[in-house]
Amino acid sequence: MDLLTDIILRAGRSAVELALFVLLPIMVVMLSLMRLLEARGVIDWVVQRATPLLRPAGLTGLGVFAALQINFVSFAAPVATLTMMEGRGASDRHLAATLAMVMAMAQANVTFPMAAMGLNFALTLTLSMAGGLLAAAATWHVFGRKLSAVEGPVDETLHHRSADDAKGVLDVINRAGAEAFKIAVGAIPMLVLALVAVMALRASGAIDALTTLLTPLLAVLAIDPALILPTLTKYIAGGTAMMGVMDEMLREGSASVAVLNGSAGFLIHPLDVAGVAVLISAGRRVAGVLRPALAGAAVGIALRTLGHALL
């Protein structure tokens, strides 16, 4: 019982430190910047000019906005955009391409905090964009080609708060700060549970046994056995939980910055149990195109994995 209590307290301390002292300040700054750019019309300007270039990949203006959200806000931010697309008459084929892109990209709520741990943010963002575009194109042209491409009356107007005066700017910043606080505090329960599970598995010897069992195979594939633990955590509990585990491993010295960067392609994206559950909550038609979107996302993640491994 004393061992379990010690594990819970250590996991709780690590989770709170990561959420409040790493995730929160970074998300406050990035969300404030993102919301101010939205209010000033900069995001609309980028979307309008990028949309014609990305239409061959099956992306609309709202799809481009979803790409900016996943890369600069959080993995949950595109949910509102997907709901908007469904409600405004986007076709099933466009929905599938957009969903695949989002699932293949690197989410900001993990990449920004992990940049403070040594993640190469510029490379991660570049490969995220490339993987997302490939995922969308593969879904649009291959996996989702049999889906309906018929669109209803589509309104792609983006509605943002105004920041024309000091009061408007302050309001945008305050709302962005509240949103960042909600994201950071909301991550604590999953971080605590994931770290408790990981520490308990370590204390029981289960992780060592699994590592010993898989090491010969991983050696053949030139994969570091240290990736077993964060990989299991990521695909079961999600990217935020994986971030907590990786942070703990980096502090202990059981993982290195090189391992972190080499594995970012298949560890940092919302294609996991928790992430998919959140994304398909956007609407009935979004959930209905999950299968082709999963196939397209897998192609995009494969590209990102190869890119991080080589670069």
N, C-alpha and C positions, 0 to 999 in steps of 0.2 A: 504493500500500500504506500509506503514511503517513497518507493521508486516511482510509482505512478504519479504521485503528487509532485515530485520533483520534475518529472517529464512535463506535466501540465503547466507548471509555473515557468519553466524554461521556455517552453513553446509559446506561452502567452506573452512573455517578455519580448521574445524575438519578433513575434507577429506585430505587437503594438509598436515597437521601435521601427520596423520596416514600414508599416502603414502610416504612422504619424510623422516620422523624421526623414523618410525617403520619398514615399509615394505622394503624401499630401502636398509638400511644398512644390514639388515638380509639377503636379497636376494643377495646382492653383495658378502657377505662372503660365503653363501651356494653355490651359482652358481660358484664362483671361485674354491671352494673346489671340487665340482662335476666335473667341466671341467678339472681340473688338474688330478683328478683320472682317468678320461676318457683318457686324453693324455698319462698318464703313463701306461695305460693298465690294471689298477686295475679293472675297470668296466667290461672289457672283461673277465678277470679272474673269476669274480663273476658270470657273465652270463653263461660262459662255464660250471661251476660246478653246478649251480643251475638248468640249463635247464633239465638235465635228471631226476631230482627229481620232477620237476613241469610238465613234459609232461603228466602225467595221468590227470591233471586238464585242459588239452587242451592248454597249453602255450608252445610257441616255444622260441628260444633264443631272438628274437626281442620282444616277449611278456614279457619276464623277464625284458628286457631293459625298456619297457614302464612302468612297475611297479616301477622301480627305478626312472624314470623321474617324475611320478605323486607324489611320496612320497618325492623327494628331489629337484625338480626343480619348476614345476608349473603344473596346470591342463591342460594348452595348449601344454606343451612340448610333450606329446605322440601323438599329431596330426601328426607330421612329421614321427613318427615311424609307425603309422597306415597306412599312405600313402605309406611308404616304403614297408610294408607287402603286401599291395594290389598290388603294382607295381612289387614285386618280386615273385608273384605266391602263396602266402598263401591262404589256402582254406577258404571258407565262414565260415566254422565251427570254424576254428582257429581265424578268425577275430572277430566273435561274442563273443567267450570266452575272447579274449583280451579286447574288447570294454566293456564288462560287468565288468571285473576286474577293468579297469580304472575308470568307473563310480561309483564303489562301494568304492574306496579308498579315503583316505584323501589327499587333494592337498596341496603341500608344501607352496604355496603362501598364504595360510591361516593358516596352522598349525604353521609355524615358527613364524610369528608375534604374533599369539595368545598365543604362549608359553610365550611371554613376558607379557601377560595379566594374566597368571596363569594357562593356559592349561597344563595338564599332558602330555607332549610330548611323553614320553616312552610308556605309556599306549595307547595313540592315534595311534602311529606308529605300535605297536604290533597288536591292533585290526584292523587297516587298512590292514595289511598284511593278517590277518586271514579272514577278510571280502572279500578282493579281491580274494583270492584263492577259497573261497566258491562260490563266484559269477561266477568265471571262470568255476569251476567244475560243478556247477548247469546248466550253459549254455551249456557246452560241452556234458554232459551226459543226460540232461533232456530237457531243453527248445530249444536247437539248434540241437538235435540229428538227425533231418530230413534234416539239411543243408548238402551240399556237403563237404566231407572231403578230396576230391581229390586236391592235391597240384601240382602246376607247378614246374618248375626248381627253387628252392628256394635258394637265396643267402642271408645268414644271417650275412655276414661280416659287422662289425661296423666300419665306417670310422671316425676317430677323428684327430684333429690337434696334431702335435708333440710338446713335451715340453722337448726336450733332452738337451737344453742349456738355459742360462739366457734369451736370446732374445725370445725363444719359450715360456718359462714360462710367461714372461711379456706380450707377445701377447695373450696368453690364458686368463690371468687375465683381460687384457683390454677388450677383447671381452665379457667375462663374466660380467664385470661391465657395459658395454654398454647394454647387454641383460637385466640385472637387472634394469637398469634405464628405459628401454623401458617398462618393466612390471609394475614398480611403477608408472610412469607417465601415462601409459595407463589405470591404475586403477582409476585415479582421476575423470574423467567424470562420471563413474558409481557410485563412492562413493558420489560425490556431489549430483547427481540426487536422489539417494536412501535416503540420509540424508535429503534433502529438502522435499521429499515425506513423510518421517517418521515424521519430525518436523511439517509439515503442518497437517498431520492426527492427531497428538497429540494436536495441537492448536485448531483444529476443534472439538475435543472431540470424534472423530470416534474410536480411539483406546480404550478409556475408555469404550465406549458403547459396543464395541465388546468383551472386557475383561469381562464386567459385564454379558453379554449374555452367554459367554462360561464358566465362572468360575464354575457353578454347575457341568457341565459335566467334566471339567478338575479335579475338586476335587475328583470325583468318580474314575478317572483314576490316581490320585496322580501325576498330572502334574502341574508344576508351571505356573500360568497365565502369568508370565513375558516372557514366551517363545513364546507367540502369535506373538509379533512384529518381533523378529528375524526370526521366521519360515516363516512368510509371505514374508519378505524381501528376505530371502535365495532362496525360490522356484520361486520367480518372477524375482528378479534382480541378483541372483547369490551369490556365497560364499564370494567374496570380499566385496560386499555391506553389507552382513550380518555381516561381521567382523567389518565394520564401525559402524553399529548400536549397536552391542554388546559392542564395545569399549565405545561408548557414554553412554550406560546403566550402564556399570561397573563404569564409572566415576561419574555418577549421584547417584549410589547406588540402582537403580531399579532392578539390577541383581547382582548375586554373583558369585564368582569363582566356587562354588559348582554347581550352575546352569549351568555355562559354561561347566564344565567337564561332568556333567550328560547328557547334550544334544549334545555333540560333535559327537556322532554316527550318528544322523540323520540331523545334521546341516553342517558338514564338509565333503563334497564330491561334485563332479561336476555334480550330477544328478539333474539339474534344467534347466529352459528354456534356459538361456544363455550358460551354460556348454554343454548341449547336442547339441545346434546349432553349437558350435565351433568344437566339436569332430566329428560330422558327416560330417563336411566339408572336412575331410581327403580324401574322395573319394566316388564314386558311390556305390561300393560294401560294403563299411563300413556303409553307410546310409541304404543299403538294409537289413542289419542284425540287425537293431536297435531294432525291436520288441522282439526277443528272448533275446537280450542283456539287455534290460530294465528289463525283468522278472528276469534274473539272478542277475543283480545289486540290485534289490529290496531285494532278499534273503540275499545278502552280507551285505547290509545296515541294515537289520533287525538284523543280528548277531551283528554288531557293536553297534547298538542302545541298545540291551540287555546287551552287555558287559559293556558299559559305565554306564548304569543305575544300574547295580549290583556292579561294581567295583569302 
